[in-house]
Amino acid sequence: MMEGWTNPDPYVTKVEDVVCRDCKKTFQINAQYDKNGFPVSFQPKYCTECNMKPKITGAIGSSGTVSIESAKIPQRNVEGLVKDLRALSVGIEESCKEFQSFKKHIEHDIEEKEFEFDIHKNVTEQVIKNNKLDLDVFKSAQNMINERHFNHIKKLTRESMIMFFMVILLFVIDLATIWCYIRK
């Protein structure tokens, strides 16, 4: 289910030629872009040599003094950073929108699965109720059949006992009759 949502390499790396703003020399950079074409990496505007030169400024922009603090960190690195940060924030905003869409998709799938589970649970409960009802009907029918059989057996037993006593009575009467004939 999640196969379409993962990307092992979400960025595209392109080798680009850039012209240095200071010395106008062309140099190459590796720039990364997301799938919408927004840059996700810092793109330098100065070549390595020009970037490492300290910026020489004086008080109120006059030439002649070197700021020691600015010599420690190449100041040309921050040029164009605002533009790159804006592009990066647009890329982040797009990613957030995609995440929200993905989140809604997942929430919808969860609701759908919960609905399917509720239906399955209701069907299962109904099947169990039907099985219990069928079992109760079966037990009731079995009890009724058992009672009928028992009554039938009682009736046959009673009739058999009557027949047995009648046979014995006839046998005794026959013996008595035979005894009477023999005695005379």
Secondary structure as the mmCIF struct_conf table of DSSP 4:
data_model
#
loop_
_struct_conf.conf_type_id
_struct_conf.id
_struct_conf.beg_label_comp_id
_struct_conf.beg_label_asym_id
_struct_conf.beg_label_seq_id
_struct_conf.end_label_comp_id
_struct_conf.end_label_asym_id
_struct_conf.end_label_seq_id
HELX_RH_3T_P HELX_RH_3T_P1 GLU A 3 TRP A 5
BEND BEND1 PRO A 8 PRO A 8
BEND BEND2 TYR A 11 TYR A 11
STRN STRN1 VAL A 12 VAL A 19
TURN_TY1_P TURN_TY1_P1 ARG A 21 CYS A 23
STRN STRN2 THR A 26 TYR A 33
TURN_TY1_P TURN_TY1_P2 LYS A 35 ASN A 36
BEND BEND3 GLY A 37 GLY A 37
STRN STRN3 PRO A 39 PRO A 39
BEND BEND4 SER A 41 SER A 41
BEND BEND5 LYS A 45 TYR A 46
HELX_RH_AL_P HELX_RH_AL_P1 THR A 48 MET A 52
BEND BEND6 LYS A 53 LYS A 53
HELX_LH_PP_P HELX_LH_PP_P1 PRO A 54 LYS A 55
STRN STRN4 ILE A 56 ILE A 56
HELX_RH_3T_P HELX_RH_3T_P2 ALA A 59 GLY A 61
BEND BEND7 SER A 63 GLY A 64
STRN STRN5 VAL A 66 VAL A 66
HELX_RH_AL_P HELX_RH_AL_P2 ILE A 68 LYS A 72
BEND BEND8 ILE A 73 ILE A 73
HELX_RH_3T_P HELX_RH_3T_P3 GLN A 75 VAL A 78
TURN_TY1_P TURN_TY1_P3 GLU A 79 GLY A 80
HELX_RH_AL_P HELX_RH_AL_P3 LEU A 81 ARG A 183
#
